[in-house]
Amino acid sequence: MQLGINLGYWGGGMDADNLAVAREADKLGYAVCWAAEAYGSDAATVLSWVAAQTERIDIGSAIFQIPARQPAMTAMTAATLDSLSGGRFRLGLGVSGPQVSEGWYGVKFDKPLARTREYVEIVRKAMTRERLSYEGEHWTLPLPDGPGKPIKLTVHPQREHIPLYIAAIGPKNLEQTGEIADGALLIFPAAEHLEETALRHLRAGREKAGRTMDGFDVVPTLPLALGEDTQVGALADMFRPYTALYVGGMGSRKQNFYNQLARRMGYEKEAAEIQDKYLAGDKEGAAAAVPQQLIDSTTLLGSVDRIADRMRAYADAGVTTLTLSPAGFTLDERIAALRAGTEAAERAGLA
């Protein structure tokens, strides 16, 4: 099992710290550095900045939002980043959510599975440098009855095949991800629930495509906070607002993928309470309603030995790249957490 880091969103006032974390991860031998985007910083610019100031670590989008870019533009960006980084780019895609897709990008959030499948097919075809033509429900290239003609990508990516990942939560999306992608980006993953909430669906998709899980990258992201084992409760409290935001307020009452995931993990009553309070404007009450066990099972908290035990559980469950989001109030604390991740992996026999 490899280790990665996720820098999250840029522009939150810790940009210099984020770069320092990425450079330290590069020195420590972490496999990949992911960057996110929502409706602030874009991931492509951040990744080019990180790639220019690191040497070995891969850079990955977690994620490029599908409604933000035409698929051919994503192919151009992927080829450019792979070339500039010397073959270190990993392309992560996702449909985002209805509020961002329709409110920020003006793109209807309809048929997300079919849209993702077509998008991936176009991106892959464009990056082969064939002349691009495509007929689908959501995209037709070139447009019919017009001056457009099939064009091929002029940039040569560093590699013939750039790894393509999809951020997936729901069972149908996970199955399709297993079928059409090289890896899956997972959020709020509990090792003890990973088989039922993710892996069995990914495996079904791989089987549909006539493949096994061999070579498929299972990539959950977990916050990491270092401390004494007696402090686990206090460490968990650090992530209450984060968990409440996703489970309670990320999406509408009827369409919140994270809330649905928490329910599938056995927190049906608690997920409903968190959502009720969050949507009513009681964010503190929503955070207080998050069970400590939900936080503890989806993060890495405590001593190096405790974190090592949890890492081993993820490896045993089928994780192939464990992405860490090292927490801390200062850069020194985040660097210490990052180094603890390396030490924990070594103690777990994973590095």
C-alpha positions in Angstrom: 0.0 0.0 0.0 1.4 3.4 -1.0 0.9 6.7 0.8 -0.4 10.0 -0.7 -1.4 13.4 0.6 -4.3 15.6 -0.2 -3.7 19.4 0.0 -7.5 20.1 -0.2 -8.5 23.5 -1.5 -5.9 26.3 -2.2 -6.4 29.9 -1.2 -7.4 29.3 2.4 -4.5 31.4 3.8 -2.1 28.4 4.1 -0.8 28.3 0.6 2.9 28.5 1.6 2.3 25.8 4.2 0.6 23.6 1.6 3.6 23.8 -0.7 6.0 23.0 2.2 3.9 20.0 3.0 4.0 18.8 -0.6 7.8 19.3 -0.7 8.2 17.4 2.5 6.0 14.6 1.2 8.2 14.4 -1.9 11.3 14.0 0.3 9.6 11.3 2.4 8.7 9.3 -0.6 5.0 9.7 -0.7 3.6 8.4 -4.0 1.1 11.2 -5.0 0.0 14.7 -4.0 -3.7 15.4 -4.8 -5.4 18.9 -5.0 -9.1 19.6 -5.0 -11.4 22.2 -6.5 -14.9 23.3 -5.8 -15.8 27.0 -6.5 -12.5 28.7 -5.4 -9.1 27.6 -6.5 -8.8 25.4 -9.6 -6.8 22.2 -9.3 -4.9 22.4 -12.5 -3.0 25.7 -11.6 -2.2 24.3 -8.1 -0.8 21.1 -9.5 1.4 22.9 -12.0 2.8 25.0 -9.1 3.4 21.9 -7.0 4.9 19.9 -9.9 7.4 22.8 -10.6 8.7 22.6 -7.0 8.9 18.9 -6.4 10.9 16.1 -8.0 9.4 12.6 -7.7 6.0 12.8 -6.2 3.0 12.3 -8.6 0.5 15.1 -8.9 -3.2 14.3 -9.1 -6.5 16.1 -9.5 -9.0 15.1 -6.8 -10.9 16.2 -8.6 -11.3 18.0 -11.9 -15.1 18.8 -11.9 -16.8 17.4 -15.0 -19.3 20.3 -15.4 -16.4 22.8 -15.3 -14.7 21.7 -18.5 -15.4 20.3 -21.9 -13.9 16.8 -22.1 -11.5 17.8 -24.9 -10.2 20.6 -22.6 -9.6 18.1 -19.8 -7.6 16.0 -22.2 -5.5 19.0 -23.1 -4.9 19.9 -19.5 -4.0 16.3 -18.6 -1.6 16.0 -21.5 0.0 19.3 -20.6 0.4 18.6 -16.9 1.8 15.1 -17.7 4.4 16.6 -20.1 5.4 19.5 -17.8 5.7 17.2 -14.7 7.8 14.5 -16.6 5.1 11.9 -16.5 3.8 12.4 -13.0 0.2 13.4 -13.5 -2.9 11.4 -12.4 -6.3 12.5 -13.7 -9.1 12.4 -11.2 -12.7 13.3 -12.3 -16.0 13.8 -10.6 -19.4 15.2 -11.4 -19.4 17.4 -8.2 -23.0 17.9 -6.9 -26.2 19.5 -8.1 -25.7 22.8 -6.2 -22.3 23.5 -7.6 -23.0 22.0 -11.1 -26.2 24.1 -11.6 -25.5 27.0 -9.4 -21.9 27.7 -10.3 -21.4 26.2 -13.7 -24.9 26.4 -15.1 -24.8 22.7 -16.1 -27.9 20.6 -15.4 -27.1 17.8 -12.9 -28.9 15.1 -14.9 -27.9 11.6 -15.8 -24.5 11.8 -14.0 -23.6 8.2 -14.7 -24.2 8.5 -18.5 -22.5 11.9 -18.6 -19.4 10.5 -16.8 -19.1 7.5 -19.1 -19.3 9.7 -22.2 -16.8 12.2 -20.7 -14.3 9.5 -19.9 -14.6 8.0 -23.4 -14.0 11.3 -25.1 -11.0 12.1 -22.8 -9.4 8.8 -23.4 -10.0 9.0 -27.2 -8.5 12.5 -27.3 -5.4 11.5 -25.4 -4.7 8.7 -27.9 -4.2 11.5 -30.4 -6.7 10.1 -32.8 -8.8 12.5 -34.7 -11.7 13.2 -32.4 -15.2 12.3 -33.4 -17.9 11.1 -31.0 -21.7 10.6 -31.1 -23.4 10.4 -27.7 -26.4 11.7 -25.8 -24.5 14.5 -24.1 -21.7 15.3 -26.6 -21.5 15.1 -30.4 -18.1 16.0 -31.9 -17.8 17.6 -34.4 -21.2 19.4 -34.2 -23.4 18.2 -37.2 -24.1 20.5 -40.1 -21.4 23.0 -39.3 -17.8 24.0 -40.1 -16.3 21.7 -37.4 -14.0 18.9 -38.4 -12.3 16.1 -36.5 -9.1 17.4 -34.9 -6.4 15.6 -33.0 -4.4 16.6 -29.9 -1.1 18.2 -30.9 0.5 17.8 -27.5 2.4 14.5 -26.8 1.7 13.4 -23.2 4.8 12.0 -21.5 3.1 8.6 -21.2 0.8 6.7 -23.6 -1.6 6.1 -20.7 -2.4 8.6 -18.0 -4.1 7.0 -15.0 -7.7 8.0 -14.8 -9.6 8.0 -11.5 -13.2 8.8 -10.6 -14.5 10.1 -7.3 -17.4 7.7 -6.5 -19.7 7.3 -3.5 -22.9 5.6 -4.5 -23.2 1.9 -5.5 -24.0 2.6 -9.2 -21.2 5.1 -9.6 -18.8 2.8 -7.9 -19.7 -0.1 -10.2 -19.3 2.1 -13.3 -16.0 3.4 -11.9 -14.7 -0.1 -11.6 -15.7 -0.7 -15.2 -14.3 2.4 -16.9 -11.5 3.8 -14.7 -8.1 2.9 -13.4 -8.8 3.9 -9.8 -11.5 5.1 -7.4 -11.2 8.2 -5.1 -13.1 7.5 -1.9 -14.2 9.8 0.9 -15.3 8.9 4.5 -14.0 5.4 4.2 -14.2 3.1 7.2 -12.0 0.0 6.9 -14.6 -2.2 8.5 -17.3 -1.1 6.1 -15.1 -0.8 2.9 -16.1 -4.1 1.4 -19.9 -3.5 1.7 -19.8 0.2 0.9 -17.3 0.3 -2.0 -15.2 -2.7 -2.9 -18.0 -5.1 -3.8 -19.4 -2.5 -6.2 -16.0 -1.8 -7.7 -15.4 -5.5 -8.1 -18.7 -5.9 -9.9 -17.7 -3.2 -12.4 -14.3 -4.8 -13.0 -16.0 -8.1 -13.7 -18.4 -6.5 -16.1 -15.4 -5.2 -18.0 -13.7 -8.6 -17.9 -11.1 -7.5 -15.4 -10.0 -8.3 -11.9 -9.0 -5.8 -9.1 -5.4 -6.4 -10.0 -3.9 -3.0 -11.0 -6.9 -1.1 -9.9 -6.1 1.7 -7.5 -8.4 2.1 -4.4 -7.7 5.5 -3.0 -9.5 6.7 0.2 -8.6 10.0 1.8 -8.3 10.2 5.6 -7.5 13.2 7.8 -4.7 12.4 10.2 -4.2 14.0 13.6 -1.3 13.0 15.9 -1.6 12.8 19.6 -1.7 10.5 22.6 -4.3 7.7 22.5 -5.9 9.3 25.6 -6.6 12.3 23.4 -8.5 10.5 20.7 -11.8 12.1 21.8 -10.4 15.6 21.6 -8.7 14.9 18.3 -12.0 13.6 16.9 -13.6 16.9 17.9 -11.4 18.7 15.4 -13.2 17.0 12.6 -16.8 17.4 13.8 -17.5 20.6 11.7 -15.9 18.9 8.7 -18.0 15.8 9.0 -21.2 17.7 9.8 -20.7 19.9 6.7 -20.6 16.9 4.4 -23.2 14.7 6.1 -25.5 17.5 6.9 -25.1 20.3 4.4 -23.3 19.1 1.3 -26.2 18.9 -1.1 -30.0 19.1 -0.6 -32.1 17.1 1.8 -33.0 14.6 -1.0 -29.7 14.5 -2.7 -26.7 14.3 -0.3 -24.4 11.5 -1.3 -22.4 11.7 2.0 -25.5 11.5 4.1 -26.6 8.4 2.2 -23.1 6.9 2.8 -23.3 7.5 6.5 -26.7 5.7 6.5 -25.2 2.7 4.6 -22.5 2.5 7.3 -25.2 2.1 10.0 -25.7 5.7 11.1 -29.2 6.2 9.7 -30.7 7.9 12.8 -27.6 10.0 13.4 -27.3 11.1 9.8 -30.9 12.3 9.8 -30.3 14.3 13.0 -27.1 15.8 11.6 -28.9 16.9 8.4 -32.0 18.2 10.2 -29.9 20.4 12.4 -27.5 21.6 9.7 -30.2 22.5 7.3 -32.0 24.4 10.1 -28.9 26.5 10.6 -27.8 24.8 13.8 -24.2 24.0 12.6 -22.9 23.6 16.2 -25.8 21.2 17.0 -25.1 19.3 13.9 -21.4 18.9 14.8 -22.3 17.8 18.3 -24.6 15.1 16.8 -21.8 13.5 14.9 -20.9 10.2 16.6 -17.3 9.9 17.7 -17.2 6.4 16.3 -18.1 7.8 12.8 -15.2 10.2 13.0 -12.7 7.8 14.5 -13.5 5.1 11.9 -13.0 7.5 9.0 -9.8 9.3 10.2 -6.4 8.4 11.6 -6.2 9.6 15.2 -3.8 9.1 18.1 -0.3 7.7 18.5 1.9 6.4 15.7 1.2 2.8 16.9 -2.6 3.4 16.8 -2.3 4.9 13.4 -0.2 2.0 12.2 -2.9 -0.4 13.4 -5.5 1.5 11.4 -3.3 1.6 8.3 -2.9 -2.1 8.5 -6.6 -2.5 8.6 -7.0 -0.4 5.5 -4.4 -2.4 3.7 -6.0 -5.7 4.7 -9.4 -4.3 3.5 -8.0 -3.7 0.0 -6.7 -0.1 -0.1 -3.8 0.3 -2.5 -3.1 4.1 -2.0 -3.9 5.6 1.4 -4.2 9.4 1.0 -3.6 11.4 4.2 -4.7 14.9 5.0 -2.3 15.9 7.8 -4.0 18.2 10.3 -2.5 20.8 12.6 -2.8 24.4 13.6 0.7 25.2 12.5 3.0 24.1 9.7 5.2 22.3 12.2 2.3 20.2 13.4 1.3 19.3 9.9 4.8 18.3 9.0 5.0 16.2 12.2 1.7 14.5 11.3 3.1 13.8 7.8 6.2 12.2 9.2 4.1 10.2 11.6 2.3 8.8 8.6 5.6 7.6 7.2 6.6 6.1 10.5 3.3 4.4 11.0 3.4 2.8 7.6 6.9 1.5 8.4 5.7 0.0 11.7 2.7 -1.5 10.0 5.1 -3.2 7.5 3.6 -1.3 4.6 6.6 0.8 3.5 
